[in-house]
Amino acid sequence: MMEALYLQTNGLIQETQQCFQRLSDTRADAGEIAHDIEMKIMAANGNCDRLDVLLFKVPVAQRQNAKMRVDQLKYDIRHLQAALKMFHEKRQRRATELAERESLLSKRFTANSDTTSIDIDYSLQHHNSMQNAHQGVDEMLWTGSNVLDGLRSQRDTLKGARKRILDIGNTLGLSNQTMKMIERRLVEDKYFLYGGMFVTTAIIVLVIYFLVL
C-alpha cells in the first residue's frame, strides 16, 4: 500500500512539473493551469501526510530508506510551492505595472493649475521666512560678539588691576594674609567672568539652533 501511494505521489509531482512547462505558453489559460497546480500540490501534501503514518508500519530495517524517499517527495513539493508563489508574485507585479501604465496614459495634464501657484506661493513664503531667520541669527551673532569683546576687556582690566594691587602691596608692605585675600578675590572674579562668558555663549548657540530649526 505504501509503495502504491508513493508512486501516486511521485506521479502527481511529475504532472505538476509538466503544468509549469505549460505556463510558459502564452496561448494557454494561466489562471486555470495555476489552479490545477495548486490542487495537485495539495493532493501530494495529503499523500505525504499519509506516508508519514505508514512509515511506522514498515520494518525497521527498511524504515530509514523509506523515510528518505518520503523526504525527497516533500523536498520536491516545497520547490513546486516556491515556484508557484513566484509565478503569482510575477503575475501580480505585471498586472500592477499594466494598471499604472494605463493610469498614466489616461491621465490628463493641464498647462497651469491652482496647485502649481499654491506651491510657488508656499515656496516664496518659506524663502522669506528663512531670510528673516538668517537675519535674526546674524543680529544675535553680532550681539554675542560685542558681549564677548566686553568680557575680554573686563578680563584685561582685572589683570591690570591685579598687577597694580600687587605692586601697591609690595610698596606699602602689606601683610601676606592681606595679599592672599586679594589674590583669592581676584581668582573668584576670574571664575565669575569665565562663567558669564560660558553662559552667554551657550545662550547664543541655543538661540541659533532653534532659529535654524
C-alpha positions as CSV (number, residue, x, y, z in Angstrom):
1,M,0.0,0.0,0.0
2,M,2.8,2.4,0.9
3,E,4.6,1.7,-2.4
4,A,1.4,2.4,-4.4
5,L,0.9,5.7,-2.5
6,Y,4.5,6.7,-3.1
7,L,4.2,6.1,-6.8
8,Q,1.0,8.0,-7.0
9,T,2.5,11.0,-5.2
10,N,5.6,10.9,-7.4
11,G,3.3,10.9,-10.4
12,L,1.5,13.9,-9.1
13,I,4.8,15.8,-8.8
14,Q,5.8,14.9,-12.4
15,E,2.4,16.1,-13.6
16,T,2.8,19.3,-11.7
17,Q,6.2,19.9,-13.3
18,Q,4.6,19.4,-16.7
19,C,1.9,22.0,-15.8
20,F,4.7,24.5,-15.1
21,Q,6.0,24.0,-18.6
22,R,2.6,24.8,-19.9
23,L,2.6,28.1,-18.1
24,S,5.3,29.4,-20.5
25,D,2.8,29.1,-23.4
26,T,1.2,32.5,-23.8
27,R,-1.8,30.9,-25.5
28,A,-2.7,28.8,-22.5
29,D,-5.1,29.9,-19.7
30,A,-2.5,30.6,-17.0
31,G,-5.2,31.0,-14.3
32,E,-6.7,27.6,-14.9
33,I,-3.2,25.9,-15.1
34,A,-2.2,27.6,-11.8
35,H,-5.4,26.3,-10.1
36,D,-4.6,22.8,-11.4
37,I,-1.1,23.1,-10.0
38,E,-2.5,24.1,-6.6
39,M,-4.8,21.2,-6.5
40,K,-2.1,18.7,-7.4
41,I,0.3,20.2,-4.7
42,M,-2.5,19.9,-2.1
43,A,-3.1,16.2,-3.1
44,A,0.6,15.5,-2.9
45,N,0.9,17.1,0.5
46,G,-2.0,14.9,1.7
47,N,-0.3,11.8,0.4
48,C,2.9,12.7,2.2
49,D,1.0,13.0,5.5
50,R,-0.4,9.5,4.9
51,L,3.0,8.2,4.1
52,D,4.4,9.6,7.4
53,V,1.8,7.4,9.2
54,L,2.6,4.4,7.1
55,L,6.3,4.7,7.8
56,F,5.7,3.2,11.3
57,K,4.3,0.0,9.7
58,V,7.5,-0.5,7.6
59,P,10.0,-3.0,9.0
60,V,12.8,-1.3,11.0
61,A,15.5,-2.4,8.5
62,Q,13.6,-0.7,5.6
63,R,12.3,2.3,7.5
64,Q,15.3,4.5,7.0
65,N,15.3,4.1,3.2
66,A,11.5,4.6,3.1
67,K,11.8,7.8,5.1
68,M,14.5,9.1,2.8
69,R,12.1,8.5,-0.2
70,V,9.3,10.3,1.6
71,D,11.6,13.2,2.5
72,Q,12.6,13.6,-1.2
73,L,8.9,13.9,-2.1
74,K,8.4,16.6,0.5
75,Y,11.5,18.4,-0.8
76,D,10.2,18.3,-4.4
77,I,6.8,19.6,-3.2
78,R,8.4,22.5,-1.4
79,H,10.2,23.5,-4.6
80,L,6.9,23.4,-6.5
81,Q,5.2,25.5,-3.9
82,A,8.0,28.1,-4.1
83,A,7.8,28.1,-7.9
84,L,4.0,28.7,-7.8
85,K,4.5,31.5,-5.3
86,M,7.0,33.2,-7.6
87,F,4.6,32.8,-10.5
88,H,1.7,34.5,-8.6
89,E,4.0,37.4,-7.5
90,K,5.3,37.9,-11.0
91,R,1.8,37.9,-12.3
92,Q,0.6,40.4,-9.7
93,R,3.6,42.6,-10.4
94,R,2.9,42.6,-14.1
95,A,-0.8,43.4,-13.5
96,T,0.2,46.3,-11.3
97,E,2.6,47.7,-13.9
98,L,-0.1,47.5,-16.6
99,A,-2.6,49.3,-14.4
100,E,-0.1,52.0,-13.6
101,R,0.8,52.4,-17.3
102,E,-2.9,52.6,-18.2
103,S,-3.5,55.2,-15.4
104,L,-0.5,57.3,-16.6
105,L,-1.6,57.2,-20.3
106,S,-5.2,58.2,-19.4
107,K,-4.2,61.0,-17.1
108,R,-4.7,64.5,-18.5
109,F,-2.2,67.3,-17.8
110,T,-3.0,71.0,-17.7
111,A,-0.6,73.8,-18.6
112,N,-1.3,75.8,-15.5
113,S,-3.2,74.8,-12.3
114,D,-4.1,76.3,-9.0
115,T,-1.9,73.7,-7.3
116,T,1.2,75.0,-9.0
117,S,0.5,78.5,-7.9
118,I,-0.1,77.4,-4.4
119,D,3.2,75.5,-4.4
120,I,5.0,78.7,-5.7
121,D,3.4,80.9,-3.0
122,Y,4.4,78.4,-0.3
123,S,8.0,78.2,-1.6
124,L,8.2,82.1,-1.7
125,Q,6.8,82.3,1.9
126,H,9.3,79.7,3.1
127,H,12.1,81.6,1.4
128,N,11.1,84.8,3.1
129,S,10.9,83.0,6.5
130,M,14.4,81.6,6.0
131,Q,15.8,85.1,5.1
132,N,14.2,86.5,8.3
133,A,15.7,83.7,10.3
134,H,19.2,84.3,8.9
135,Q,18.9,88.0,9.6
136,G,17.9,87.2,13.2
137,V,20.9,84.8,13.6
138,D,23.3,87.5,12.2
139,E,22.0,90.0,14.7
140,M,22.4,87.5,17.6
141,L,25.9,86.8,16.4
142,W,26.7,90.5,16.3
143,T,25.3,91.0,19.8
144,G,27.2,88.0,21.2
145,S,30.4,89.2,19.6
146,N,30.0,92.5,21.3
147,V,29.3,90.8,24.7
148,L,32.4,88.6,24.3
149,D,34.5,91.7,23.4
150,G,33.2,93.4,26.6
151,L,34.1,90.4,28.7
152,R,37.6,90.2,27.3
153,S,38.0,93.9,28.0
154,Q,36.9,93.3,31.6
155,R,39.4,90.4,31.9
156,D,42.2,92.6,30.7
157,T,41.1,95.2,33.2
158,L,41.1,92.7,36.0
159,K,44.6,91.5,35.1
160,G,45.9,95.1,35.1
161,A,44.2,95.8,38.5
162,R,45.7,92.6,40.0
163,K,49.1,93.7,38.9
164,R,48.7,97.2,40.2
165,I,47.4,95.9,43.6
166,L,50.4,93.6,43.9
167,D,52.7,96.5,43.1
168,I,50.9,98.7,45.7
169,G,51.0,96.0,48.2
170,N,54.7,95.5,47.8
171,T,55.2,99.2,48.0
172,L,53.1,99.6,51.2
173,G,54.4,96.4,52.7
174,L,51.0,94.8,53.2
175,S,50.9,91.5,55.1
176,N,50.9,88.1,53.4
177,Q,47.4,87.4,54.7
178,T,46.0,90.6,53.1
179,M,47.8,89.7,49.8
180,K,46.3,86.2,49.8
181,M,42.8,87.6,50.4
182,I,43.3,90.0,47.5
183,E,44.5,87.2,45.2
184,R,41.6,84.9,46.2
185,R,39.1,87.6,45.4
186,L,40.8,88.1,42.0
187,V,40.6,84.3,41.3
188,E,36.9,84.4,42.2
189,D,36.3,87.3,39.9
190,K,38.1,85.4,37.1
191,Y,35.8,82.4,37.6
192,F,32.8,84.6,37.6
193,L,34.0,86.2,34.3
194,Y,34.6,82.8,32.7
195,G,31.2,81.5,33.9
196,G,29.5,84.6,32.4
197,M,31.3,84.0,29.1
198,F,30.2,80.3,29.0
199,V,26.6,81.1,29.8
200,T,26.4,83.8,27.2
201,T,27.9,81.5,24.6
202,A,25.5,78.7,25.4
203,I,22.5,81.0,25.1
204,I,23.7,82.3,21.7
205,V,24.2,78.7,20.5
206,L,20.7,77.6,21.7
207,V,19.0,80.6,20.1
208,I,20.8,79.9,16.8
209,Y,19.9,76.2,17.0
210,F,16.2,76.9,17.5
211,L,16.1,79.7,14.9
212,V,17.6,77.4,12.2
213,L,15.2,74.6,13.0
